[in-house]
Amino acid sequence: MPLQQYVRQLRPRTESYIPHVDKIQNILTEAKMDATKFEGNLLIAMGAKPTQVGSYNPDKESKELASSIVQQMVKSKINISKPSRSSGSAAKGTLSTLYSDFGVKSTEPKADISFGGQGVSVKSTEGAQLISAQGPEIAAIVQHVVTNNKDAIRAAGVVADGVPMALKTAFAPENYYVGRAGKSGIASTGVTYPTELAYREKNKSPDNPKGDLTADQKEKITAAKKELASNDKKLTGLIDGGTAIDYANGATSFGITKDLAKSIEQMFNLPAVRKAIILEAMTGDGKFTNKEAKATQVLSWGKSGFYSYKTVLKASANVSGYNFRVSDRGSKSSSSIKKMGDMSQLTGALTGRGGSFRIDILPPNLQESLDTDTENYIDEMANEIGESHRAYLTENLKYTQELLLQEGLWGKVTSGIKNVKDKVMKGINFLVDKIKAFVSKIGKWMMKLVKNTGYYLMVFNMKPKLSFRIK
């Protein structure tokens, strides 16, 4: 007999708490806040003039959140003097010779803002991307690491000098799409976006002015996207402990031999090496020659008012909190594609920008636990539900006894007790404790799920259905 038959609906709360459903809805609504613009809100809250911080969120909620976080920082005696913007239209970084030699062009600083004499990287606790680097930059990062990190040098061995250039070559468009090509003609030429443009141009007619795609065309593009994603997973194996050899079998034509692939895999999957790569990707120590562009601190913030301020060295220490992967850098802009000539020829054109090495900061690394108020709220709710069901089970002892028998708990939890009533009461205590623990754990898990991934669900218009059963 399943437990849910004995679970009854609770009366609405009468206390002055925000209902947990409303809390979740508030979190999803707040997810519309622009994280990059919020850097401006923080600077204004620190005392900078709105005209000097670049873009910022104009809404009241963003301003109040930034003010709350800065007030907490001040109480913690964090120096917030001379706040200013470092990224965007602000002063650019000066590239090192190493990065310039590898063909890196971007001079975007690693520090988003600065205050207290520190370059600060600002990250949202809902999850953030540490880096999205194309071939030249990932090659330069690895070169910096294998030059300065003894564990990386030891892992790469005799092929250490070949690893950076091998990655740069593999990520180049002309090789990246060949290396991961499958059976689809679309997949072998890169992203599917220009193909869709070509199809639309071809389909245009008086009856179809927008060039809507046919079912067959949609099917081909969908199949190609799946194929691209599947082959990206194989390429990710080069840097994330997967099947690097599988990828190497298709990459020998541009220099990644099985031995070299194995060395890359071994090197990238050493915790010390991954930490060194994360550290360089965060600080830009090897990328820039000017201090202003480098990041020394990480300020992470959450929409609940949570914040964390620590050195980059400490932030990079938890290697398991970062995800290494490879994906398509994406297509050129539609305007650039259209300038290439006849749209009908784009199906076979190489319009993608090649591979991209990405490091994602996983939410638990930035927000290691729920804030105390939320934890207390969920525990209180669990206790209320548990005690409500204690009353229900106590008022219906016959049903409780049957439940314990059906669930195989009668003898298990009441061993050594002779009196039937005492047996039932101990069984009730056991069930109530289990209910409390279940509600507490699943409640905290759900809150973390919503806080850390809610905005992803909104961006991609995902509407998952979650259900739980107790047997």
C-alpha positions as CSV (number, residue, x, y, z in Angstrom):
1,M,0.0,0.0,0.0
2,P,1.8,3.2,-1.1
3,L,2.4,6.0,1.4
4,Q,0.8,8.7,-0.7
5,Q,-2.6,7.3,0.1
6,Y,-2.0,8.5,3.7
7,V,-0.7,11.9,2.8
8,R,-3.2,14.7,3.2
9,Q,-3.2,18.3,2.0
10,L,-2.1,20.9,4.5
11,R,-3.9,24.0,5.4
12,P,-2.3,27.2,4.1
13,R,0.3,28.8,6.4
14,T,-0.9,31.7,8.5
15,E,2.5,33.1,9.4
16,S,4.2,36.0,7.7
17,Y,6.4,33.9,5.5
18,I,6.7,34.1,1.7
19,P,5.2,30.8,0.4
20,H,7.9,28.6,-1.1
21,V,6.1,28.5,-4.5
22,D,6.2,32.3,-4.6
23,K,9.9,32.2,-3.6
24,I,10.6,30.0,-6.6
25,Q,8.5,32.2,-8.9
26,N,10.4,35.3,-7.6
27,I,13.7,33.6,-8.4
28,L,12.7,32.8,-11.9
29,T,11.4,36.4,-12.4
30,E,14.7,37.8,-11.1
31,A,16.6,35.7,-13.5
32,K,15.8,38.3,-16.2
33,M,18.4,40.5,-14.5
34,D,21.4,41.1,-16.8
35,A,24.5,39.7,-15.0
36,T,27.0,41.9,-17.0
37,K,25.0,45.0,-16.3
38,F,24.8,44.1,-12.7
39,E,28.5,44.8,-12.5
40,G,27.5,48.5,-13.0
41,N,25.0,48.2,-10.2
42,L,27.7,47.0,-7.8
43,L,30.0,49.8,-8.8
44,I,27.3,52.5,-8.3
45,A,26.5,50.9,-4.9
46,M,30.2,51.3,-4.0
47,G,30.0,55.0,-4.8
48,A,30.9,55.3,-8.5
49,K,28.9,57.7,-10.6
50,P,26.3,56.1,-12.9
51,T,27.8,58.0,-15.9
52,Q,31.2,56.3,-15.2
53,V,30.3,52.7,-14.9
54,G,28.9,51.9,-18.4
55,S,25.7,49.8,-18.5
56,Y,23.7,48.8,-15.4
57,N,20.2,47.5,-14.7
58,P,17.8,50.4,-14.1
59,D,15.2,48.4,-12.1
60,K,14.7,48.9,-8.4
61,E,15.3,45.2,-7.5
62,S,18.8,45.3,-9.1
63,K,19.7,48.5,-7.2
64,E,18.5,47.1,-3.9
65,L,20.3,43.8,-4.4
66,A,23.6,45.5,-5.3
67,S,23.2,47.8,-2.2
68,S,22.6,44.9,0.0
69,I,25.7,43.0,-1.2
70,V,27.9,46.0,-0.9
71,Q,26.6,46.7,2.6
72,Q,27.6,43.2,3.6
73,M,31.0,43.7,2.1
74,V,31.6,46.9,4.0
75,K,30.6,45.1,7.3
76,S,33.2,42.5,6.4
77,K,35.8,45.3,6.1
78,I,36.4,44.8,2.4
79,N,38.1,47.8,0.8
80,I,35.7,49.1,-1.9
81,S,37.5,52.4,-2.6
82,K,38.0,53.7,-6.1
83,P,35.4,51.5,-7.9
84,S,35.7,51.5,-11.7
85,R,34.9,49.4,-14.7
86,S,37.8,47.4,-16.3
87,S,36.1,45.5,-19.1
88,G,34.0,46.6,-22.1
89,S,34.8,50.1,-23.3
90,A,37.2,50.7,-20.5
91,A,41.0,50.4,-20.8
92,K,42.1,47.3,-22.7
93,G,44.8,44.8,-21.8
94,T,48.2,44.7,-23.4
95,L,48.9,41.2,-24.8
96,S,52.1,39.4,-23.9
97,T,54.5,38.2,-26.6
98,L,53.5,34.6,-26.0
99,Y,49.9,35.2,-26.7
100,S,50.6,37.5,-29.6
101,D,52.8,34.9,-31.2
102,F,50.0,32.3,-31.1
103,G,47.7,34.7,-32.9
104,V,45.5,35.9,-30.0
105,K,43.7,39.1,-30.9
106,S,41.3,39.8,-28.0
107,T,42.6,42.2,-25.4
108,E,39.5,42.0,-23.2
109,P,40.7,42.1,-19.5
110,K,40.2,39.3,-17.1
111,A,39.2,41.8,-14.5
112,D,35.6,43.0,-15.0
113,I,35.8,45.7,-12.3
114,S,38.3,47.1,-9.9
115,F,38.1,48.4,-6.3
116,G,40.4,48.5,-3.4
117,G,43.3,48.3,-5.7
118,Q,42.3,44.9,-6.9
119,G,41.3,43.6,-10.3
120,V,38.0,41.7,-9.7
121,S,36.3,39.0,-11.8
122,V,32.5,39.2,-11.2
123,K,30.5,36.0,-11.5
124,S,26.8,35.1,-11.0
125,T,26.2,32.2,-8.6
126,E,23.6,30.8,-11.0
127,G,26.5,29.5,-13.1
128,A,29.0,31.2,-15.3
129,Q,31.4,30.5,-18.1
130,L,35.0,31.1,-17.1
131,I,36.4,31.1,-20.6
132,S,35.4,30.4,-24.2
133,A,38.6,30.3,-26.2
134,Q,39.3,29.5,-29.8
135,G,42.4,27.7,-31.0
136,P,45.0,30.4,-30.7
137,E,44.1,31.3,-27.1
138,I,43.8,27.7,-25.8
139,A,47.2,27.0,-27.4
140,A,48.7,30.0,-25.6
141,I,47.2,29.0,-22.3
142,V,48.6,25.5,-22.6
143,Q,52.0,26.8,-23.6
144,H,52.0,29.1,-20.5
145,V,51.1,26.1,-18.3
146,V,53.5,23.6,-19.8
147,T,56.2,26.2,-19.5
148,N,55.5,27.1,-15.8
149,N,53.9,24.0,-14.3
150,K,56.1,21.0,-13.5
151,D,53.1,18.6,-13.4
152,A,52.1,19.6,-16.9
153,I,55.6,19.2,-18.2
154,R,55.9,15.8,-16.7
155,A,52.5,14.6,-18.0
156,A,53.1,15.9,-21.5
157,G,56.6,14.4,-21.6
158,V,58.5,14.5,-24.9
159,V,55.6,15.9,-26.8
160,A,55.1,18.9,-24.5
161,D,56.2,21.3,-27.2
162,G,53.7,19.8,-29.7
163,V,50.6,20.0,-27.5
164,P,49.8,23.7,-27.8
165,M,50.2,23.8,-31.6
166,A,48.3,20.5,-32.0
167,L,45.3,22.1,-30.1
168,K,45.5,25.3,-32.1
169,T,45.5,23.3,-35.4
170,A,42.7,21.0,-34.2
171,F,40.4,23.9,-33.3
172,A,40.9,25.7,-36.6
173,P,37.7,25.7,-38.8
174,E,39.3,23.8,-41.7
175,N,40.4,21.0,-39.3
176,Y,37.8,21.1,-36.5
177,Y,34.9,20.3,-38.8
178,V,36.8,17.5,-40.5
179,G,37.8,16.0,-37.2
180,R,34.3,15.7,-36.0
181,A,32.5,15.1,-39.3
182,G,30.0,12.3,-39.5
183,K,27.7,11.0,-42.2
184,S,25.9,14.3,-42.7
185,G,27.1,16.6,-45.4
186,I,25.8,19.5,-43.3
187,A,27.8,18.4,-40.2
188,S,31.1,18.1,-42.1
189,T,30.9,21.7,-43.2
190,G,30.3,23.3,-39.8
191,V,27.2,24.9,-38.2
192,T,23.7,24.4,-39.7
193,Y,22.7,28.0,-39.5
194,P,24.0,29.0,-43.0
195,T,22.4,25.9,-44.5
196,E,19.0,27.0,-43.1
197,L,19.6,30.4,-44.7
198,A,20.3,28.7,-48.0
199,Y,17.2,26.5,-47.8
200,R,15.0,29.6,-47.0
201,E,16.5,31.5,-50.0
202,K,15.8,28.5,-52.3
203,N,12.2,28.0,-51.0
204,K,11.1,31.6,-51.5
205,S,8.1,32.0,-53.8
206,P,4.9,34.1,-54.0
207,D,3.1,31.4,-51.9
208,N,6.1,31.1,-49.5
209,P,7.5,34.7,-49.1
210,K,9.6,33.8,-46.0
211,G,11.0,30.6,-47.5
212,D,9.7,28.4,-44.7
213,L,11.5,25.1,-44.4
214,T,10.0,21.9,-45.6
215,A,9.6,18.9,-43.3
216,D,12.5,17.1,-45.0
217,Q,14.8,20.2,-44.6
218,K,13.9,20.5,-40.9
219,E,14.6,16.8,-40.5
220,K,18.0,17.1,-42.1
221,I,19.0,20.1,-40.0
222,T,17.8,18.4,-36.8
223,A,19.8,15.2,-37.6
224,A,22.9,17.3,-38.3
225,K,22.6,19.2,-35.0
226,K,22.5,15.9,-33.1
227,E,25.5,14.6,-35.1
228,L,27.5,17.7,-34.3
229,A,26.7,17.4,-30.6
230,S,27.6,13.8,-30.5
231,N,31.0,14.4,-32.2
232,D,31.7,17.3,-29.9
233,K,31.5,14.9,-27.0
234,K,34.2,12.8,-28.6
235,L,36.4,15.8,-29.0
236,T,35.8,16.8,-25.4
237,G,37.4,13.5,-24.6
238,L,40.8,15.0,-25.5
239,I,40.6,17.3,-22.5
240,D,38.1,15.7,-20.1
241,G,39.0,12.1,-19.5
242,G,36.9,10.6,-22.3
243,T,37.7,8.6,-25.4
244,A,40.6,10.7,-26.8
245,I,41.7,7.8,-29.0
246,D,38.3,7.7,-30.7
247,Y,38.8,11.3,-31.7
248,A,42.4,10.8,-32.7
249,N,41.4,8.2,-35.3
250,G,39.7,10.9,-37.2
251,A,42.3,13.6,-36.5
252,T,45.5,12.0,-37.8
253,S,45.2,13.9,-41.0
254,F,46.1,17.1,-39.3
255,G,48.7,15.9,-36.8
256,I,47.1,14.6,-33.7
257,T,48.4,11.1,-33.4
258,K,47.2,8.6,-30.9
259,D,50.3,9.2,-28.7
260,L,49.8,12.9,-28.8
261,A,46.1,12.6,-28.0
262,K,47.0,10.3,-25.1
263,S,49.5,12.9,-23.8
264,I,46.9,15.7,-24.1
265,E,44.3,13.6,-22.2
266,Q,46.7,12.7,-19.4
267,M,47.9,16.2,-19.0
268,F,44.5,17.9,-19.0
269,N,43.1,15.4,-16.4
270,L,45.7,15.9,-13.7
271,P,44.1,18.0,-11.0
272,A,47.3,20.1,-10.6
273,V,47.3,20.9,-14.4
274,R,43.6,21.7,-14.5
275,K,44.0,24.0,-11.6
276,A,46.9,25.7,-13.4
277,I,44.7,26.1,-16.6
278,I,41.8,27.5,-14.5
279,L,44.2,29.9,-12.7
280,E,45.6,31.3,-16.0
281,A,42.1,31.5,-17.6
282,M,41.0,33.5,-14.5
283,T,43.9,35.8,-13.9
284,G,45.4,36.4,-17.3
285,D,48.9,36.4,-15.7
286,G,50.5,35.0,-18.8
287,K,48.2,36.8,-21.2
288,F,48.7,40.4,-20.2
289,T,51.7,42.6,-19.3
290,N,49.7,45.3,-17.6
291,K,48.4,44.8,-14.1
292,E,45.0,46.6,-14.8
293,A,43.9,43.8,-17.1
294,K,44.6,40.9,-14.7
295,A,42.2,39.6,-12.1
296,T,43.4,38.9,-8.5
297,Q,40.0,38.4,-6.8
298,V,36.6,36.8,-7.6
299,L,33.3,38.3,-6.5
300,S,30.4,35.9,-6.9
301,W,26.9,37.0,-6.2
302,G,23.4,35.5,-6.0
303,K,19.9,36.9,-6.4
304,S,19.2,35.9,-2.8
305,G,21.7,38.4,-1.6
306,F,24.5,35.9,-1.2
307,Y,28.0,36.9,-2.1
308,S,31.5,35.5,-1.9
309,Y,34.8,37.4,-2.2
310,K,38.0,35.4,-2.4
311,T,41.3,35.3,-4.2
312,V,41.5,33.7,-7.6
313,L,43.9,31.2,-6.1
314,K,41.3,30.0,-3.6
315,A,38.5,30.2,-6.2
316,S,40.5,27.9,-8.6
317,A,41.4,25.4,-5.9
318,N,38.2,23.3,-6.2
319,V,38.9,21.7,-9.6
320,S,35.8,19.5,-9.4
321,G,33.7,22.7,-9.5
322,Y,34.7,23.4,-13.1
323,N,33.6,21.6,-16.3
324,F,36.0,21.4,-19.3
325,R,34.4,20.9,-22.7
326,V,34.7,21.5,-26.4
327,S,31.9,22.9,-28.6
328,D,31.4,24.8,-31.9
329,R,32.4,28.4,-31.7
330,G,29.4,29.1,-34.0
331,S,28.6,30.6,-37.3
332,K,29.8,33.9,-38.8
333,S,27.1,36.6,-38.7
334,S,24.2,36.4,-41.1
335,S,25.5,39.7,-42.8
336,S,28.9,38.2,-43.3
337,I,27.4,35.0,-44.7
338,K,25.2,36.9,-47.2
339,K,28.3,38.8,-48.4
340,M,29.9,35.5,-49.4
341,G,27.8,35.3,-52.6
342,D,25.1,33.1,-53.9
343,M,23.0,31.8,-51.0
344,S,22.3,28.6,-52.8
345,Q,26.0,27.7,-52.6
346,L,26.2,28.0,-48.8
347,T,25.3,24.3,-48.1
348,G,28.9,23.4,-48.9
349,A,30.6,26.5,-47.6
350,L,32.8,26.6,-44.5
351,T,31.0,29.3,-42.5
352,G,31.7,28.1,-39.0
353,R,34.4,29.7,-36.8
354,G,35.8,26.4,-35.6
355,G,36.2,24.8,-32.2
356,S,36.0,26.5,-28.8
357,F,37.5,25.4,-25.6
358,R,35.1,26.2,-22.7
359,I,35.4,26.1,-18.9
360,D,32.1,26.3,-17.1
361,I,32.0,27.3,-13.5
362,L,29.5,24.9,-11.9
363,P,27.0,26.6,-9.5
364,P,28.1,24.6,-6.3
365,N,31.6,26.0,-6.7
366,L,30.3,29.6,-6.3
367,Q,27.4,28.9,-3.9
368,E,28.5,26.0,-1.8
369,S,25.3,25.9,0.2
370,L,21.9,27.6,0.6
371,D,21.8,30.7,2.7
372,T,20.9,30.2,6.3
373,D,17.5,31.7,6.1
374,T,16.4,29.5,3.3
375,E,17.8,26.4,5.1
376,N,15.9,27.3,8.2
377,Y,12.7,27.9,6.3
378,I,12.8,24.5,4.6
379,D,13.6,22.7,7.8
380,E,10.7,24.5,9.5
381,M,8.4,23.6,6.7
382,A,9.6,19.9,6.9
383,N,8.9,19.9,10.7
384,E,5.4,21.4,10.1
385,I,4.6,18.8,7.5
386,G,6.0,16.0,9.7
387,E,4.0,17.0,12.8
388,S,0.8,17.5,10.7
389,H,1.2,13.9,9.6
390,R,2.0,12.7,13.1
391,A,-1.5,14.1,14.1
392,Y,-3.1,12.4,11.1
393,L,-1.4,9.0,11.8
394,T,-2.2,9.2,15.5
395,E,-5.9,9.9,14.8
396,N,-6.0,6.9,12.4
397,L,-4.2,4.1,14.2
398,K,-5.9,1.3,12.3
399,Y,-4.7,2.8,9.0
400,T,-1.2,3.4,10.5
401,Q,-0.9,-0.2,11.6
402,E,-2.0,-1.4,8.2
403,L,0.5,0.9,6.6
404,L,3.4,-0.4,8.7
405,L,2.4,-4.0,7.9
406,Q,2.1,-3.3,4.1
407,E,5.5,-1.5,4.0
408,G,7.3,-4.3,5.9
409,L,8.1,-1.9,8.8
410,W,6.0,-3.5,11.6
411,G,8.5,-6.0,12.8
412,K,11.6,-4.0,11.7
413,V,11.0,-0.8,13.7
414,T,9.0,-2.3,16.6
415,S,11.2,-5.2,17.5
416,G,11.2,-6.0,21.2
417,I,8.0,-4.1,21.9
418,K,5.1,-6.2,23.1
419,N,2.3,-3.7,23.5
420,V,0.5,-3.1,20.2
421,K,-0.2,0.6,20.9
422,D,3.5,1.2,21.8
423,K,4.4,-0.6,18.5
424,V,2.2,1.7,16.5
425,M,3.5,4.9,18.3
426,K,7.1,3.9,17.6
427,G,6.1,3.2,14.0
428,I,4.5,6.7,13.8
429,N,7.7,8.3,15.1
430,F,9.7,6.4,12.5
431,L,7.5,7.5,9.7
432,V,7.4,11.1,10.8
433,D,11.2,11.3,11.0
434,K,11.4,9.8,7.5
435,I,8.9,12.4,6.2
436,K,10.7,15.3,7.8
437,A,14.1,14.1,6.3
438,F,12.5,13.6,2.9
439,V,10.9,17.0,2.8
440,S,14.0,18.7,4.0
441,K,16.4,17.0,1.6
442,I,14.1,17.3,-1.4
443,G,13.2,20.9,-0.6
444,K,16.8,22.0,-0.3
445,W,17.7,20.1,-3.5
446,M,14.8,21.8,-5.4
447,M,15.8,25.2,-4.1
448,K,19.4,24.6,-5.4
449,L,18.0,23.3,-8.7
450,V,15.9,26.4,-9.2
451,K,18.5,28.9,-8.0
452,N,21.3,27.4,-10.1
453,T,19.5,26.4,-13.3
454,G,16.2,28.3,-13.4
455,Y,17.4,31.0,-15.8
456,Y,18.7,28.2,-18.2
457,L,15.2,26.8,-18.3
458,M,13.8,30.3,-19.2
459,V,16.4,31.0,-21.9
460,F,15.8,27.8,-23.7
461,N,12.1,27.8,-23.0
462,M,12.4,24.4,-21.2
463,K,9.4,23.2,-19.3
464,P,10.5,20.1,-17.4
465,K,8.0,18.0,-15.4
466,L,9.3,16.7,-12.1
467,S,7.5,14.0,-10.2
468,F,8.3,12.1,-7.0
469,R,6.9,8.8,-5.7
470,I,7.3,7.0,-2.4
471,K,7.0,3.3,-2.5
